[in-house]
């Protein structure tokens, strides 16, 4: 594997066992799981009621509706997309693998750090993977300033589109150099949590159209973002025009926003040059269970739940940003239901011994080489009382005093 000066790594290599996922709680004494980023409000009330009902038992005893027609209609109504351009899957992961199986791109540009399944699917189907390394840009442009307040990412402070756009603009240069057949983006990114600036997203799509590249955008975390309707990649194609638009695939799931990871339900939407029918051919019959289909329909109809989620999340995320900052954490831009931060190495192990699981991000590509003695972490925003448990234990681990002292009164001791 060769590292180019441009920050693009080429090759098909992936270390065996390099990646693990959050949520690895089985067989462990975990009471508080901050390693997975699902809606802190839990499932929508209607879904909970359904799963406890005789109706759920009925659906468990019959074959699923092949083709997911009712669920697809509900998604189409929600997303304002023709049903024919929607493909449902057994979670987002199944759809990622189906995309690569169907399209078999010879070359892929992947923005890292990122969810490992993009790379694994690409390599499995013979793609040559190039990596756009965002980490240097994130460290240079979006870290919180080294002061006690840590109230806003430096690159976002002015609020000007041109300042935000510089953060990831060199991906355009890499696209022109590499001319990949497929581009994979995550908006907002996982694990770093920053959204792609609208102007930059539009430019990526315009360039992809010129290069005849397919663009896959993972928007599984976008529903958590304020004004998410205007941030979806599909909204920019009208301005670009049909003739200049690329083949765009948008990936969404019920796992995160609707807190339904165990039901395994996701969907893919095709825009521009439609690839969905080809992708559909690489999925098995009955790939979405009867219970998952019904739960999805109920979840999509609960608009109050969506509003409650965003109203709760925004202030709680800022509270956690502030309190982690007081402990000395270096926090990076977070717009979803989690925060990405740098702290003292070994915190995962310390908290694990107390029944708390956080995500150590050192096995993400691009995050392997934190400064000596430090590590990158991702922690979910959960219920306030659960967040207090995390903060209390971090204070005690770092100072030995827990909640017996105020968060800001740490005598210079901190996470970093």
Beta strands, then each sheet from edge to edge (+ up, - down):
strand 1: 2-3
strand 2: 9-11
strand 3: 32-33
strand 4: 86-89
strand 5: 107-112
strand 6: 128-133
strand 7: 182-186
strand 8: 214-218
strand 9: 247-253
strand 10: 266-271
strand 11: 330-332
strand 12: 338-344
strand 13: 356-357
strand 14: 359-360
strand 15: 374-380
sheet 1: 1+ 2- 6+ 5+ 7+ 8+ 9+ 10- 4+
sheet 2: 3+ 13+
sheet 3: 11+ 12- 15+ 14-
end
